[in-house]
Amino acid sequence: MPYISLESVLVRAALLLATILTDIILADSLRITNSALAKFVDGIVDSSSCYS
């Protein structure tokens, strides 16, 4: 088992925490983007299923 330094663990924890905080901060805008993207994908799926 390789030796894992404390620094690399702290860096990974900090990156994970930053990612989670960013997700929380951007949650509203991401929700809007995701719903728009979902509608767009649904439209593509609907139009492609018409041809099949």
N, C-alpha and C positions, 0 to 999 in steps of 0.2 A: 504494500500500500504506500503510495507516494506521500511524502511529507507536505502538508499544506500549511503555508505560513499564515499567521494571524492577519497580516496586512491584506492578503488576497481575500480572506474571508470578510474582512471589514469593507473592502472595496466592493465586493459582490453584494453585501448587505446594503451598502449605501446606494448602489445602482438600483437594486430592487426597490428600496424605499423611495428613491427619486422617481422611478417608473410608476409606482403606485400613486404617489402624490400627484404626478402629472396627469395620470388617468382620472383622478378625482377632480382636479382643477378643470380639466378639459371635458368632463363628463357631459355637460350640456351640449357643447358644440359637437362632440363626437356622436351623441345620440341623434342629433339632427342629421349629421352626415350619414350615419348608418341607416337611418330610415329612408333618406333620399336614395342611398345606394341600393337598399333592399327593393325599393319601388322600381328603380332602374333595372335591376337584375330580374325582377318579376316580369317587367315589360319585355325583356329579351326572351325569357323563358316562354311567355305567352305567345309572342310572335313566332318563335321557332317551333312551338308545338302546333301552330296553325299549318305549317308546311308539311309536317310529318303525317 
